[in-house]
Amino acid sequence: MSQFWLQALQYYGAAAGTLAALIVSLNLGRKWTGVGFVIFVTSSLTLIAWGFLDDDAAGIGTQNLVLFVINCIGVWRYLLSSRTRSAKSAPG
């Protein structure tokens, strides 16, 4: 793969991860936190690809395999799980 595409993957992954961290840290509510986790997922996927396509970045690829799973849990929890949404809106 050309250096241009490897750098594009690297910098997109870094920028997306930074944006996602900002969104999650602002605590703007369930929907926005979920959006942050979706962006984290795209960052992880990109850094996995970069990590295993660049000879010197396998550690980042491996780390992002784990982060990908964690970020998918965040997407599930904040955007997809009806249980956590209904528990919050239930009277009690």
Beta strands, then each sheet from edge to edge (+ up, - down):
end
